[in-house]
Amino acid sequence: MKLQAVAKGTAKLAVTVAIFVAIFVEIGGGYRPVAVDQLSQPGTFEASNPQYPGIVGRVRAWVSGRPLPPARTPVSEGDVCEASLNRRVFVRVDGVPRPFKAYLHCRGGKLSRAFVPRNGKFVPVPLSEVGDTAYFRIQGFQVVPIELADLWREIRSLDLRVFLAWFTLAILVKLVGIFANIWRWQILLRGQEIRLPYRYLTSTYFVGRYFGIVTPSTMGLDGWRLYDTIRITRRPIECTTVLAVERVIGMVGLLVVILLFMPFAGAITRGHSLGELVAAMKVPLAGAILFAVLVLLQPSWFKGMLNVVPSARLRRFMQNVIEAAAAYSRRRSYLLAALGLAVVGQITTTLMYFCNALAIQSGNVRPLEVLFASAVMTLGTFILPSASGEGVREVVFVWLLGSKTGAVKAFLIGHLGFWIEKLPLSIPGGILLLLQQEPAKAVTRADLERLKAETAAETT
């Protein structure tokens, strides 16, 4: 069994590392020749047009018959480096515009370097020393368009005093959110007449976070909390009901935060397909919030809707939610208090990422833009399959904030959240587990089913 547990842990760690490495893999890049005498000619360099809409805007234009602005606009050789600070830049290779890594060619805000082949390798040289042909480093397909060397260079340039101050504050802010989530859990348990000490719930919560280090979404956290509370209370139905309601309330709190910051995120949603898609969903998001709140407060209104739900899986999920919410029919104040704490928990997560942005001194981005991007990122980690959100948070931040802060800084804003969540705020759970002398393994579905069966046998 120990060997099996080690194998599972190793596999989960390998998946996390593989995701992290995969987002840097580049396909189709390389060095391409450009005639030096063409560099000063109009049309050789272009930059993405900030007025060109994302996918939502393009669909709207297609439906209305409105013409689209050009996707790229010409820039001169002297302005291409400045344009690359907040836009994607292109160089014409064999008559075709190709995106290139301008930071490898620019020094002092000017296009001053190119590559030449020497001894089977491409080496950078001053543009004045290049002959008739200069080689440009073309950007291939890459989920996160940066290289590890650039990431390491940015880390080494950080001001350690500034970084440690804001990074510590980020940890403390997130810790406040964790305590709010534990309080929310305690309130919902009390709504089921289960009264457990806050100190005990805090210990269980942190042990669950430890198991959740490399599990998708919150599976490790929820699995351990459910197992531990059923083991103590011998009331599996009520404990399961609490987590079902808590999951719905947590999602409602997240959607509320996204809507709260959406009006202030126009600069990062404009022209970005992901940002525009989220911004275009204002009405559906508001409708989803209203629907979820009504289900929680008046679950009996929606029982008849189950018959028209086509998907059996979705029908079972909605039935479980309605039945769980019905358990609080005479304790709606518990649900409202839990919803308020869910909003607090989500806001502290967004503030944690804002502190990360200040820690790495990322300029050219407004605070509310970081907060909006953080909320969208959290939604992505809920929806998309990943190990502890690894890869999702970095990609979302680069896509939404990369044009404002640069891809490297945007990546670090998101990635620092991984280390905060998984080291100082999760590893202590493993220490608590050792002190409690509990079985040092994550809870599986089989463990939960066995415990529920044992509990049912004891109560009959």
Buried (B, 14 or more C-beta within 10 A) or exposed (E): EEEEEEEBBEEBEEBBEEBBEEBBEBEEBEBBBBEBEBBEEEEBBBBBBEEBBBEBBBEEBEEEEEEEEEBBBEBBBEBBBBBBBBBBBBBBBEEEBBBBBBBBBBBEEBBBBBBBEEEEEBEBBEBEEBEEEBBBBBBBEBBBBBBEEBBEEBEEEBEEEEBEBBBEBBBEBBBBBBBBBBBBBBBBBBBBEBEBEEEEBBBBBBBBBBBBBBBBBBBBBBBBBBBBBBBEBBBBBBBBBBBBBBBBBBBBBBBBBBBBBBEBBEBBBBBBBBBBBBBBBEEEBEEBBEEBBEBBBEBEEBEEEEEEBEEEEEBEEBBBBBBBBBBBEEBBEBBBBBBBBBBBBBBBBBBBBBBBBBBBBBEEBEBBBBBBBBBBBBBBBBEBEBBBBBBBBBBBBBBBBBBBBBBBBBBBBBBBBBEBBBEBBBEBBBEBBEEEEBEEBBBEEEBBEEBBEBBEEEEE
